[in-house]
Amino acid sequence: MKKPFIKMHGLGNDFVIIDSRNNSYLINNETIKLISNRRFGVGCDQVIEMKDSKTADIFMKIYNSDGSEAEACGNASRCVAGILFASSPKKKLSIETISGIINAESEVDGNIKVDMGKPRFLWNEIPLNENVKEINFDQFSLKNGLTVNMGNPHIVFFVEDLNNININEIGPYIETYKLFPQRINIEICQIINKNKIKALIWERGAGKTLACGSGACAVLVAAYKNGLSNEKAEILLDGGSLNISWNINTNKHVIMSGPVSVSFLGDFSTLGIEK
């Protein structure tokens, strides 16, 4: 029996998406690592499972490539919304995750817009192991990291020149630093102007990625709070650009918009993960 999947990406942040509503898959730490493996499996940053929801159009489970489960993923939300929009006349829908409901909208230019909700800033909401005034990593010349929870934990740093940053060295160290009990996503940014910010991404459980939707939201929020950007800005990532806005004067929600793409369709029949 075929076990179909869809390989999609948002700006190179790629996902293997499976629909468990009509098929049964063996989803565990071992099979997630196999699917995610770029040499022995399909290859992706995250594995996404679509399931029935009692409160939204779909329930989305998010698994990092190391087998751990993530609370939120903006680009995956846009990809899942793209699948649903393709088979429905709807222009708006809702996606349930373990961190809450994400509302999505199909835009006239083909982009998918999602409402990522309100950012949270309290130390126990990130969470941190203790309430600290400053977060610095002097060995990497990173100062005054701003932590924000966008459904998942992020820390954002601003530097003068991203060319001096080795994200592959910095990422693993900060991700697993003792201050972060659930580990953390890292964004290191360079301000181009108040409407444009360039960022490098290290995702918790996945490593260096070409893009991260919730990370782009965290970048905009941190930049605005530091007086470095307007409430709307283009976030330049290795895989392309996302447009992020923070409704700071209304409901305080962060809105993300950008493209999604289907890479290919396939099935898992030869991987041995069917039930």
C-alpha positions in Angstrom: 0.0 0.0 0.0 1.3 3.4 -0.9 2.1 5.9 1.9 2.1 9.3 0.1 3.9 12.4 1.2 4.4 15.9 -0.1 7.8 17.6 -0.1 7.3 21.4 0.2 9.4 24.4 1.3 9.0 28.0 2.3 12.1 29.8 1.0 14.2 26.6 1.3 13.0 25.8 4.8 11.8 22.4 3.7 9.2 19.9 5.0 8.0 16.4 4.4 4.3 16.6 4.9 2.2 13.5 5.6 -1.6 13.4 5.9 -2.6 11.0 8.7 -6.3 11.6 8.2 -6.6 8.8 5.6 -3.4 6.9 6.1 -1.6 5.3 9.0 2.1 6.0 9.5 4.6 4.8 12.1 5.8 8.1 13.5 8.4 7.9 16.2 11.9 9.2 16.9 13.6 6.7 14.6 11.3 7.1 11.6 11.4 10.9 11.9 15.2 10.8 11.8 15.1 8.5 8.8 12.6 10.6 6.8 14.6 13.8 7.6 18.0 12.3 6.6 19.2 13.8 3.3 21.3 10.8 2.3 19.2 7.8 3.5 15.7 9.2 3.6 13.8 12.0 1.9 15.5 14.9 3.6 14.0 17.9 5.3 14.3 20.4 8.2 11.0 19.2 9.8 8.5 16.4 9.3 4.9 17.7 9.4 1.9 15.5 10.2 -1.6 16.6 9.3 -4.4 15.2 11.6 -8.1 15.9 12.2 -9.0 18.8 14.5 -12.1 19.4 16.5 -11.5 23.2 16.7 -9.8 24.1 13.4 -9.5 23.1 9.8 -6.5 20.9 10.5 -4.2 19.8 13.4 -0.5 20.1 12.6 2.2 18.2 14.5 5.8 19.4 13.9 8.8 17.2 14.3 12.4 18.5 14.1 14.9 16.4 12.2 16.4 15.2 15.4 13.1 13.6 16.4 12.0 16.2 18.9 8.6 17.9 18.7 8.3 21.6 18.1 5.5 23.8 19.3 5.2 26.1 16.2 6.6 26.6 12.7 5.5 29.6 10.6 6.7 28.3 7.3 5.2 24.8 7.9 1.9 26.5 8.7 2.0 28.4 5.4 2.8 25.1 3.5 0.0 23.2 5.2 -2.3 26.1 4.5 -1.2 26.0 0.8 -2.2 22.3 0.6 -5.6 23.0 2.0 -6.2 26.1 -0.1 -5.4 24.1 -3.2 -8.3 21.7 -2.6 -10.8 24.2 -1.3 -12.5 27.5 -2.4 -11.7 28.9 1.1 -9.5 32.0 1.3 -9.1 31.8 5.1 -8.6 28.8 7.4 -7.3 27.8 10.8 -4.5 25.4 11.9 -4.3 23.9 15.3 -0.9 23.3 16.9 0.1 22.3 20.4 0.8 26.0 21.1 -2.5 27.3 19.8 -4.5 28.2 16.7 -2.8 29.8 13.7 -5.0 31.7 11.2 -4.0 31.6 7.6 -5.1 33.5 4.5 -4.5 33.1 0.8 -3.4 36.3 -0.8 -4.1 37.5 -4.4 -0.4 37.3 -5.3 -0.3 33.6 -4.4 1.5 34.2 -1.1 0.2 32.7 2.1 -0.2 34.9 5.1 -0.4 33.6 8.7 -1.2 35.3 12.0 1.5 34.1 14.5 -0.2 35.6 17.5 1.2 37.8 20.3 4.9 37.6 21.2 5.7 36.8 24.8 8.7 38.2 26.7 8.5 37.2 30.4 11.5 35.1 31.4 9.3 32.2 32.5 7.3 32.4 29.2 10.4 31.9 27.0 11.3 29.9 29.1 14.6 30.7 30.9 15.9 28.9 33.9 16.3 32.2 35.7 15.4 35.8 35.3 18.6 37.6 34.0 19.0 41.2 33.0 21.4 40.6 30.1 22.3 37.7 27.9 25.8 38.0 26.4 28.1 35.5 24.8 31.4 37.4 24.9 33.3 34.5 23.2 31.2 35.1 20.1 31.0 39.0 20.5 27.3 38.7 20.9 25.7 41.2 23.3 22.2 41.9 24.7 20.3 39.0 23.2 16.6 39.6 23.3 14.5 36.5 24.0 10.9 36.2 22.6 8.5 33.3 22.4 6.6 33.2 19.1 4.9 29.9 20.0 8.5 28.6 20.4 11.6 30.1 22.1 13.9 32.4 20.2 16.9 34.6 21.1 17.9 37.4 18.7 21.2 39.2 18.4 22.2 42.2 16.3 25.7 42.6 14.8 27.4 45.1 12.4 28.4 42.5 9.8 27.0 39.0 9.4 30.1 38.0 7.3 32.0 37.8 10.6 29.5 35.2 12.0 30.0 31.4 12.0 26.5 30.2 12.7 27.6 26.6 12.6 29.9 27.2 15.6 27.6 29.6 17.5 24.3 27.8 16.9 24.9 24.4 18.8 26.5 26.2 21.8 23.7 28.7 22.4 20.9 26.2 21.5 21.9 23.9 24.3 23.2 26.6 26.8 22.1 26.0 30.4 19.9 29.1 30.6 17.4 27.5 28.1 15.6 24.5 29.6 13.8 23.7 26.3 16.8 24.7 24.1 16.3 27.7 21.9 16.2 29.0 18.3 18.9 31.6 17.4 18.7 34.5 15.0 21.7 36.7 14.3 20.8 39.9 12.4 22.3 42.8 10.6 20.1 46.0 10.1 20.1 47.2 6.5 17.6 49.9 7.2 14.4 50.3 9.2 12.5 48.4 6.6 15.0 45.6 5.8 16.9 43.2 8.1 19.2 40.4 7.1 19.3 37.3 9.4 21.1 34.0 9.9 19.0 31.2 11.3 19.9 28.3 13.7 16.8 26.2 14.4 16.5 24.1 17.6 16.6 20.5 16.7 17.3 21.1 13.0 20.5 23.2 12.8 21.2 25.9 10.2 18.3 26.4 7.9 17.7 28.7 4.9 14.6 30.3 6.5 12.4 30.2 9.6 9.0 31.8 9.8 8.7 32.2 13.5 12.4 33.2 13.6 11.7 36.0 11.1 8.8 37.2 13.3 11.1 37.2 16.3 13.7 39.3 14.4 11.1 41.9 13.6 9.8 42.1 17.1 13.3 42.3 18.6 14.3 45.0 16.1 11.2 47.1 16.8 11.7 46.8 20.5 15.3 48.0 20.2 14.2 50.9 18.0 16.0 49.5 15.0 13.1 49.0 12.6 9.5 50.0 11.8 6.6 47.8 12.7 6.8 46.3 9.2 9.9 45.1 7.6 11.3 42.7 5.0 13.4 39.9 6.6 16.2 38.7 4.3 17.0 35.1 4.9 19.4 32.8 3.0 16.4 31.3 1.1 14.6 34.5 0.3 12.5 37.2 2.0 9.5 37.2 4.3 7.3 40.2 5.0 6.7 40.6 8.7 4.4 43.1 10.5 3.6 43.7 14.1 0.2 45.1 14.9 1.6 47.0 17.8 -1.2 49.5 18.0 -4.1 47.0 17.7 -4.2 43.4 18.7 -0.3 43.1 19.1 -0.3 40.1 16.7 2.6 39.4 14.4 1.7 38.7 10.8 3.9 36.8 8.3 3.6 36.6 4.5 5.6 34.8 1.8 5.6 32.2 -0.9 5.4 28.4 -0.6 6.4 25.8 -3.2 5.8 22.1 -3.8 9.1 20.3 -4.5 7.7 16.8 -5.4 5.2 14.1 -4.4 6.3 10.7 -3.2 5.5 7.7 -1.0 7.2 5.9 1.8 6.7 2.4 0.6 10.4 1.6 0.5 11.3 3.3 3.8 9.4 0.8 5.9 7.5 3.3 8.1 4.0 2.1 7.3 1.9 0.6 10.0 
